[in-house]
């Protein structure tokens, strides 16, 4: 029995180390070095900073699920194969529905109250991400318009304008990589909250997604003493904010097309 536990410990440690492959990057890897030539670098850095919130919590959930699955699978199967199968299942649970399952360990009422608090914190961060995206987009567009104005006024040659636009396009490509990664994590987390909404009131997630897709500006939940309603309303507000972030992420991608000299 001792030997079996010892082997399982090694398996769990191994699975734990494999639960987050390729997830660790440095800030400079993500946003590039600041050589002073990019006027919008500070806005890119601000956007990247907001992304830390979404990435860290999602990774923790997946890792905890994987390690927990390895323990259960290893004890049930008594070998490495059982542990690895359990890890795969655990990781899936950690990444899809694991949030609500963890909350429910406190009981349904406390799970709802806790989810409301988490959703409100999430909403605050979503707003910060939205603001950072807006600032970055505005800065890039100002750069693009400056080059176009300089060329139109013949202050620079076509070759100079094309060269400056090429630099901006390269910067926009890096901007989009950052925005897209954040957008993906925001979407994954939103799916967790939508899953939770369905557990509180079946069918809620589809109704929320449909309504959010048709909403063009942020919404503020109305005060209510009904915790279920409060949770669903806050999920709606967050989903709307998620949609707006997705739209602005696509706007960042579109800036690459804007950064050209026509004619």
N, C-alpha and C positions, 0 to 999 in steps of 0.2 A: 504493500500500500504506500509506504514511504517512497519507494522508487518510482511508483506511478505518479505520485504528486510531484516529485522532482522533475520527471520528464514533462509533465504538464506545465510546470512553471516555466521551463525553457520554451515550450510551445507558445505560452501566453506572451512571454517577453518578445519572442520572434514575431508573433502576429501583431503585437502592439507596435513594433518598430516598422512593420509593413503596412499598417493601417493608413498611413498618410504619405503615400509615395509621391515624390516630386512636389510637395506642397510648400516646402520651406524656401523662400526667396528673400534676398535682401532688398531693402528699399531702393538702393541704387540699381539693382537688377531690373526692378519694375519701372522706375521713372527715369533712369539714365542719370549721368553725372551733370551737375550744374556748372557749365563752363562760362556762364555769364552772357551767352549769345541769345538765349531764349527769353524774350520778354514775358512770356506766359508761364514760365517754369514754376513760379510760386503757386499759380492756380492748379497746375498739374499735381504738384506736391500736396496741395490741400485736398484735392479729390482723392488721391491715393490714401491719404490719412483716414478719410472717412470709411474706406474699404476695409480697414483692419477689423472693425466691429463685426462685419458680416462674415468674414472669412474665419476668424478665430473660433467663434461659437459653433459654426457648422463643422469644422474639423474636429473639435472636441466631441461632438455628438457622434460622429462616425467612428472615432477611435474608441470611445467608451462602449459603443455597440459591438464593435469587432472583438474587443477583449472579453466582454461579457459573454459573447457567443462562443468564443474559444473555450472558456471555462466550462460552460454548459455542454458544448459538443464534446470536449475532451472527457468529461466525467461520464457522459452517456456512452460514448464510443470506446473510451479507454485507450485511445491511440492518437497519433498525429492526424490521421485522416479525419477522425471525428472532430478534432479541434479545429482543423481548417474549414471543414464544412460549417461548423458552428460559427466560426468567425465570419464566413461569407454571409450567412443568414443574419448574424448580429450587426454587421456593417450595413446591410440593407435596411434593417429596422432602425438603426441609428440615423440613417439618412432619409428615411421615409416613414413618418409616423412616430419616430422615436421621441420627439419632443412631447407630444401629448401623452404617450405611454408613460414617460417619466413623470410628468405632472400628475397623472392619475394615481401615483403612489401615495399622494397626500390626501386622496379622496376627491370626489367630483367637485364639490363646492369650492374647496381650496384650489383645485386645478384651474377652475374658471377665474377666480380672483387673481391667481398668479399669472395666468395668461393675459389678463387685462393689463396688468402692470408691465409685463414683457412687451406687449403690443404698443403701449404708450412710449416706452423707451425706444423701441424700434422706430416708431413714427418720428421721434425727435431726430434720430440718426438719418432717416430717409430724407428729412427736410434739409439736413446739412449736406447730404450728398447732392440733392437737387440744386441747392445754392452753389455748391462748388462746380457742378456741371455748367450751370448758367454763366458763372464768371469765366470759366475756361472757354466756353463757346464765344462769349462776347469778346474776349481778348483775341482769340484767333481770327474772328471776323474783322476786328479792327485792323489786325496786321494785313489781312488779305486786301481790305479796302484801301489801306495806305499804299500798298504796292500798285494797285490798279490806278489810284489817283495820281501817283508819281509818274506812272507810265503815260497816262492820258495827258498830263501836263508837260510831257516830254522832259521831265527832270531826270529820267533814267532811260536807257536804251531797252530795246526788246530783249536783248541777251541778258541784261541785268535784271529785268523784271522776271524773266523765265527762271533765272538762277535763284532769285529770292523766293519765288513760288515753290521751287523744288525743295528748298529748305523747309518751308512751311508745311508742305505735304508730308515730308518725313516726320516732322514734329506731330502733325495731326495723326499720323499712323500710330505713333507711340501713345498719344492721348487715347485713341480708340482702344488700343490693347488694354489699357488700364480701366477705361470706362466699361468695356465689355466684360472684363473679369468681375468687376464689381456688380454689374447688372445680372450676371449669371448667379452670383451668390445671393443677391437680393431676391431673385426669382425662386431659388431653392428654399430659402427661408420662408418666403410667402406661401409656398406650397405646404410647408409644415403647419402654418397657421390656418390655412384653408382646410387641411385635414382635420385639425382640431375643431374648426367650426362645424364640420360635418358630423363630428362625434357629439357635439352639443345639440345641433339641430340638423338632421339628415337633409341633404339637398342644398344646404346653404352655400357651399363653395361655388357651385355653378351659377347660382343667382348672383352672388357677389362678383364673380368674374365678368358676367354679362353686363351688370350695372356699371362696374368700374371701367370697362372698355368704352362705355358710352359717355363717361364723365371726363371733361376736359380741364378741370381745375380741382385743387385739393378740397377735401370735405372735412368738416369737423363734427364728430359725433355729438348728438344731443344728450344732455344729462338724463340719466335714468337710474332708478334704484334696482331695476331688474338686471342682475349680473349677466344672464345669458344674452339679453338684448345688447347690453354694453359691450360684451365681448364680440358679438357679431358686427355691431356698428363700427367698432375700432378696427376689426379685420377689414371691413369695407374701406375705411379711410386709408389704411395701410396699402391695400391693394390698388387703390386709385393712385397713391403716391408711387407705387412700384411701376404702374403703367406710364406715369409721367417720366420717370427715370429711364425707362426703356425707350420712350420716344426721343428723349434728349441724347441717349446713347447713339441712336440711329442718326440724329442730327450731327453728332461728332463725325460719324463715318462720312456723311455727306459733305463735310467741309473740304475733304480731299478733292472733290469735284469742283468746288467753288474756287479753289486755289489754282486757277489757270488764267492765262491771258488769252482772250479770244481775238480772232481776226489776224 
